[in-house]
Amino acid sequence: MKPREFFIEDRLEKFRLESVCNLGESGVRNFDLDSLLNALDIPISSLGKIPLHDSPNSGRQDLREEIANLYDTNVTPDNILVTTGTSEALFILFNLLLEKGDQVSLFWPAFQALYEIPLMLGCKIDKIFPNQMNSEFAIQAKGLSHANFDIASNLNASISNVSNPNFSDQSSKKWNPNKASLGVTHLFKTKPKLAIINHPHNPTGYSMNDTDWKFLENYNEESFVIFDEHYRFLDFEKDLTRSGALMHPNFLATGSITKCFGVVGLKIGWIVAKENLIAQARSFKDYLTHTVNPISEFLALEILKQRKKIIEPIRNKVIDNIQYMRNNYHKIPSIEEYHEPSAGLVCFAKLQPGILSEKYADELYNNTGVFILPGKNFEEEGYIRIGFGEEPDRFRKGIDSWIQWENERSI
Ligand SMILES: Cc1ncc(COP(=O)(O)O)c(C=O)c1O
């Protein structure tokens, strides 16, 4: 099977650079090279000595050491493989772990690569709605059977040009953050071969609670678990969001600096896994990108060495944007429900019934230059994804013109 089109990409490519206010992106506004080097206090001449031969296939030793330092002491550089973005890391892991007919579960809605590649490999996908709000919902969920929940939204044929029979559930229900509140245990109800935990979660902004982590600490299932921890550097309370990497022999993780630090063009990601799986992943990578770009690798290393200094102003800007939206979302009548992210950079807001997300996103963009992503691109009609990575002055101006446009429309 071939992967379907990547639904968010066309729109992102079209609007990410030209929008007046970019709320469509899941990363922060990107540095240019001069400002990155300034922030790192590195002279541009230091780039001149970077050799342009192949880097080591597993990634530079010093970079793997810095990456290992982001995790508990049981993670060493030998547990790390540097990859070209998280996309390559995930592609390799899915190919190594999955076979046709395997069951895969994940929190829904989801970043498309997390289920499209397993679908391409012939796997069956079980969509689980995360506990969006807090532990209250997990308590409500107790005692109800898996089948009683909105465990899958409709795969609207007009949304996904192919309605795929491998999505395990085709009910006509919709994602509802207040109603369908499932904790992490629900990912394992069908005994999948692999559970994917994207945490903090894109697109909903959901973070796991203590009950979820307790379950993972005492994990005694057989499923493999991949923690996609792309947004780990943007926790609002701690230095780093807690990682599931190697908490259990079956737990692996992927990570990246690109979205949180505003350096998406560097395309550096990584895998954290047991040494034997890292060896297999390295061998698989030899057939793909083989090695990463040495300039990117050098800059990634410097960013990680100075990560606390670099992330602090970024985190403050994101918090500022989230606060501004908190004070203003109720002035946008088309938004029916809004839950801000508890970590990371995005949230998934519900539109009033009957509003079509693509039409709404187009009209908003055409009238104000504010770019948001339609829920339809996440195969969940009736929602929009809002990103908080824009510069605060642009963010505020964008939200103000969004409000003004809404209010003029409703007169
Ligand atoms: C949850 C998640 N995983 C993986 C990726 C892919 O990341 P990369 O750009 O590092 O390939 C993204 C990108 O947006 C993402 O949001």
The ligand as an SDF file (V2000), in Angstrom:
LIG
                    3D

 16 16  0  0  0  0  0  0  0  0999 V2000
    4.2060   14.7330   16.6300 C   0  0  0  0  0  0  0  0  0  0  0  0
    5.2020   14.8800   15.5410 C   0  0  0  0  0  0  0  0  0  0  0  0
    6.0120   13.8570   15.2660 N   0  0  0  0  0  0  0  0  0  0  0  0
    6.9150   13.9290   14.2720 C   0  0  0  0  0  0  0  0  0  0  0  0
    7.0270   15.0580   13.4920 C   0  0  0  0  0  0  0  0  0  0  0  0
    8.0390   15.0730   12.3690 C   0  0  0  0  0  0  0  0  0  0  0  0
    9.0970   15.8790   12.7300 O   0  0  0  0  0  0  0  0  0  0  0  0
   10.4070   16.1770   11.8750 P   0  0  0  0  0  0  0  0  0  0  0  0
   10.1800   17.5190   11.2700 O   0  0  0  0  0  0  0  0  0  0  0  0
   11.4800   16.1900   12.9050 O   0  0  0  0  0  0  0  0  0  0  0  0
   10.5800   15.1300   10.8780 O   0  0  0  0  0  0  0  0  0  0  0  0
    6.2000   16.1540   13.7510 C   0  0  0  0  0  0  0  0  0  0  0  0
    6.2870   17.3690   12.9500 C   0  0  0  0  0  0  0  0  0  0  0  0
    5.4860   18.2690   13.0390 O   0  0  0  0  0  0  0  0  0  0  0  0
    5.2580   16.0550   14.8050 C   0  0  0  0  0  0  0  0  0  0  0  0
    4.4340   17.0560   15.0990 O   0  0  0  0  0  0  0  0  0  0  0  0
  1  2  1  0
  2  3  1  0
  2 15  2  0
  3  4  2  0
  4  5  1  0
  5  6  1  0
  5 12  2  0
  6  7  1  0
  7  8  1  0
  8  9  2  0
  8 10  1  0
  8 11  1  0
 12 13  1  0
 12 15  1  0
 13 14  2  0
 15 16  1  0
M  END
$$$$
